[in-house]
């Protein structure tokens, strides 16, 4: 029996596409290539980075609750850890072998640091693993709106303060969007879909307040 939800798959596909395009634009801008298109590339980069990672975490939180992953988190977390270590190592290896030809060079310090400081593109999986562990170990299956609102305040505050505390910055900021995904999943199941859509719009409100 096929239990997949087509609009969720389409949303994930769209989010993946924005990540690929966003990283391409970022790489071109960082390398100083195609300077004649700098304005257009910067506009594209700014537009994508204004929503794509919050969208990923909202979808992740939504699917986490809907698929009841908190009941099978050990296998899920193990899968995530394996994928994270493989791709973080491969990312490091390519950057290391290419040396001065990459925008951000890496050494053996960065390789050892993948256990506490993921290489830039891989931080999403690292943070997602921590969210899965927190929600599953603490048996958090449902969240209330006051909790969502409090996490929104924490997210905005972390952006404003701009603390240099590594991946913790990402945890503090994106926890709000993951929790919003869990909350919206509850709303779609127990209430109306249009109600959940309103909460998704509210969720992105925090992102744009933070950007401003």
C-alpha positions as a Python dict, from the first residue, in 0.01 Angstrom:
ca = {
    (1, 'X'): (0, 0, 0),
    (2, 'X'): (135, 341, -100),
    (3, 'X'): (112, 580, 196),
    (4, 'X'): (310, 862, 42),
    (5, 'X'): (165, 1212, 41),
    (6, 'X'): (226, 1361, -303),
    (7, 'X'): (224, 1728, -202),
    (8, 'X'): (483, 1658, 71),
    (9, 'X'): (706, 1480, -183),
    (10, 'X'): (663, 1773, -423),
    (11, 'X'): (746, 2021, -146),
    (12, 'X'): (1061, 1827, -55),
    (13, 'X'): (1161, 1817, -421),
    (14, 'X'): (1114, 2192, -449),
    (15, 'X'): (1319, 2250, -133),
    (16, 'X'): (1601, 2028, -266),
    (17, 'X'): (1600, 2219, -594),
    (18, 'X'): (1630, 2553, -412),
    (19, 'X'): (1925, 2419, -211),
    (20, 'X'): (2109, 2313, -527),
    (21, 'X'): (2043, 2646, -702),
    (22, 'X'): (2125, 2844, -387),
    (23, 'X'): (2459, 2669, -335),
    (24, 'X'): (2547, 2715, -702),
    (25, 'X'): (2475, 3089, -677),
    (26, 'X'): (2673, 3109, -351),
    (27, 'X'): (2972, 2931, -505),
    (28, 'X'): (2974, 3153, -814),
    (29, 'X'): (2949, 3470, -604),
    (30, 'X'): (3223, 3355, -363),
    (31, 'X'): (3454, 3271, -653),
    (32, 'X'): (3391, 3608, -820),
    (33, 'X'): (3278, 3445, -1144),
    (34, 'X'): (3035, 3596, -1396),
    (35, 'X'): (3068, 3940, -1241),
    (36, 'X'): (2839, 4082, -1511),
    (37, 'X'): (2555, 3887, -1351),
    (38, 'X'): (2647, 3967, -992),
    (39, 'X'): (2325, 4161, -920),
    (40, 'X'): (2100, 3886, -1058),
    (41, 'X'): (2294, 3611, -878),
    (42, 'X'): (2284, 3802, -549),
    (43, 'X'): (1909, 3859, -585),
    (44, 'X'): (1858, 3488, -654),
    (45, 'X'): (2077, 3393, -358),
    (46, 'X'): (1897, 3632, -120),
    (47, 'X'): (1554, 3511, -233),
    (48, 'X'): (1638, 3142, -185),
    (49, 'X'): (1820, 3185, 145),
    (50, 'X'): (1526, 3378, 286),
    (51, 'X'): (1318, 3060, 312),
    (52, 'X'): (1476, 2735, 195),
    (53, 'X'): (1626, 2599, 522),
    (54, 'X'): (1324, 2696, 736),
    (55, 'X'): (1110, 2517, 477),
    (56, 'X'): (1327, 2206, 509),
    (57, 'X'): (1291, 2200, 886),
    (58, 'X'): (915, 2261, 877),
    (59, 'X'): (876, 1968, 637),
    (60, 'X'): (1112, 1756, 852),
    (61, 'X'): (912, 1825, 1168),
    (62, 'X'): (588, 1758, 982),
    (63, 'X'): (704, 1420, 850),
    (64, 'X'): (868, 1332, 1184),
    (65, 'X'): (534, 1346, 1362),
    (66, 'X'): (316, 1218, 1079),
    (67, 'X'): (532, 908, 1026),
    (68, 'X'): (559, 854, 1404),
    (69, 'X'): (939, 848, 1373),
    (70, 'X'): (965, 902, 1749),
    (71, 'X'): (872, 532, 1782),
    (72, 'X'): (1154, 416, 1554),
    (73, 'X'): (1407, 693, 1611),
    (74, 'X'): (1701, 459, 1682),
    (75, 'X'): (1704, 321, 1328),
    (76, 'X'): (1630, 666, 1183),
    (77, 'X'): (1909, 833, 1378),
    (78, 'X'): (2152, 554, 1284),
    (79, 'X'): (2065, 604, 916),
    (80, 'X'): (2114, 980, 949),
    (81, 'X'): (2448, 937, 1129),
    (82, 'X'): (2581, 701, 860),
    (83, 'X'): (2472, 933, 578),
    (84, 'X'): (2613, 1235, 763),
    (85, 'X'): (2956, 1077, 825),
    (86, 'X'): (2987, 948, 468),
    (87, 'X'): (2891, 1274, 298),
    (88, 'X'): (3077, 1497, 542),
    (89, 'X'): (3392, 1293, 482),
    (90, 'X'): (3344, 1298, 103),
    (91, 'X'): (3286, 1674, 111),
    (92, 'X'): (3603, 1719, 316),
    (93, 'X'): (3801, 1487, 85),
    (94, 'X'): (3701, 1673, -233),
    (95, 'X'): (3780, 2010, -76),
    (96, 'X'): (4111, 1879, 60),
    (97, 'X'): (4222, 1726, -271),
    (98, 'X'): (4129, 2034, -473),
    (99, 'X'): (4319, 2257, -231),
    (100, 'X'): (4344, 2619, -344),
    (101, 'X'): (4084, 2562, -618),
    (102, 'X'): (3794, 2567, -370),
    (103, 'X'): (3646, 2876, -204),
    (104, 'X'): (3697, 2741, 150),
    (105, 'X'): (4004, 2526, 200),
    (106, 'X'): (4006, 2250, 464),
    (107, 'X'): (4271, 2058, 655),
    (108, 'X'): (4284, 1767, 900),
    (109, 'X'): (4147, 1991, 1174),
    (110, 'X'): (3820, 2018, 982),
    (111, 'X'): (3814, 1640, 933),
    (112, 'X'): (3842, 1577, 1306),
    (113, 'X'): (3586, 1849, 1368),
    (114, 'X'): (3301, 1677, 1181),
    (115, 'X'): (3190, 1524, 1513),
    (116, 'X'): (3121, 1866, 1666),
    (117, 'X'): (3149, 2118, 1380),
    (118, 'X'): (3002, 1988, 1053),
    (119, 'X'): (3138, 2111, 721),
    (120, 'X'): (2900, 2379, 594),
    (121, 'X'): (2665, 2185, 361),
    (122, 'X'): (2621, 1899, 609),
    (123, 'X'): (2507, 2093, 917),
    (124, 'X'): (2142, 2027, 831),
    (125, 'X'): (2173, 1652, 893),
    (126, 'X'): (2374, 1712, 1210),
    (127, 'X'): (2105, 1940, 1353),
    (128, 'X'): (1824, 1709, 1238),
    (129, 'X'): (1985, 1417, 1424),
    (130, 'X'): (1987, 1622, 1745),
    (131, 'X'): (1620, 1721, 1700),
    (132, 'X'): (1520, 1357, 1647),
    (133, 'X'): (1708, 1256, 1962),
    (134, 'X'): (1561, 1536, 2175),
    (135, 'X'): (1201, 1476, 2068),
    (136, 'X'): (1228, 1097, 2086),
    (137, 'X'): (1424, 1053, 2409),
    (138, 'X'): (1207, 1311, 2589),
    (139, 'X'): (897, 1151, 2434),
    (140, 'X'): (771, 1482, 2293),
    (141, 'X'): (489, 1388, 2056),
    (142, 'X'): (278, 1703, 2063),
    (143, 'X'): (355, 2070, 2116),
    (144, 'X'): (129, 2357, 2216),
    (145, 'X'): (115, 2698, 2051),
    (146, 'X'): (277, 2878, 2351),
    (147, 'X'): (579, 2648, 2309),
    (148, 'X'): (592, 2731, 1938),
    (149, 'X'): (571, 3105, 2016),
    (150, 'X'): (848, 3078, 2279),
    (151, 'X'): (1074, 2899, 2029),
    (152, 'X'): (998, 3179, 1781),
    (153, 'X'): (1123, 3435, 2032),
    (154, 'X'): (1437, 3228, 2092),
    (155, 'X'): (1495, 3203, 1716),
    (156, 'X'): (1467, 3579, 1663),
    (157, 'X'): (1685, 3651, 1967),
    (158, 'X'): (1956, 3412, 1849),
    (159, 'X'): (1964, 3589, 1511),
    (160, 'X'): (1978, 3935, 1666),
    (161, 'X'): (2254, 3842, 1912),
    (162, 'X'): (2447, 3654, 1639),
    (163, 'X'): (2649, 3455, 1892),
    (164, 'X'): (2957, 3272, 1762),
    (165, 'X'): (2874, 2934, 1915),
    (166, 'X'): (2901, 2711, 1610),
    (167, 'X'): (2626, 2463, 1535),
    (168, 'X'): (2436, 2571, 1849),
    (169, 'X'): (2334, 2882, 1654),
    (170, 'X'): (2162, 2658, 1401),
    (171, 'X'): (2000, 2452, 1676),
    (172, 'X'): (1854, 2754, 1854),
    (173, 'X'): (1727, 2910, 1533),
    (174, 'X'): (1590, 2612, 1343),
    (175, 'X'): (1432, 2437, 1643),
    (176, 'X'): (1142, 2678, 1596),
    (177, 'X'): (1079, 2563, 1239),
    (178, 'X'): (1106, 2192, 1324),
    (179, 'X'): (859, 2241, 1609),
    (180, 'X'): (632, 2441, 1378),
    (181, 'X'): (632, 2142, 1142),
    (182, 'X'): (525, 1911, 1426),
    (183, 'X'): (255, 2158, 1526),
    (184, 'X'): (123, 2192, 1169),
    (185, 'X'): (115, 1814, 1134),
    (186, 'X'): (-115, 1799, 1436),
    (187, 'X'): (-337, 2069, 1292),
    (188, 'X'): (-377, 1893, 959),
    (189, 'X'): (-472, 1568, 1129),
    (190, 'X'): (-706, 1707, 1393),
    (191, 'X'): (-829, 2031, 1237),
    (192, 'X'): (-854, 2185, 892),
    (193, 'X'): (-579, 2202, 633),
    (194, 'X'): (-631, 2574, 583),
    (195, 'X'): (-565, 2626, 955),
    (196, 'X'): (-231, 2452, 922),
    (197, 'X'): (-146, 2665, 618),
    (198, 'X'): (-201, 2979, 827),
    (199, 'X'): (46, 2848, 1085),
    (200, 'X'): (302, 2778, 812),
    (201, 'X'): (272, 3141, 702),
    (202, 'X'): (316, 3247, 1064),
    (203, 'X'): (624, 3026, 1080),
    (204, 'X'): (789, 3207, 792),
    (205, 'X'): (703, 3536, 959),
    (206, 'X'): (975, 3462, 1215),
    (207, 'X'): (1224, 3399, 933),
    (208, 'X'): (1154, 3733, 768),
    (209, 'X'): (1157, 3922, 1099),
    (210, 'X'): (1499, 3768, 1164),
    (211, 'X'): (1626, 3867, 819),
    (212, 'X'): (1508, 4225, 866),
}
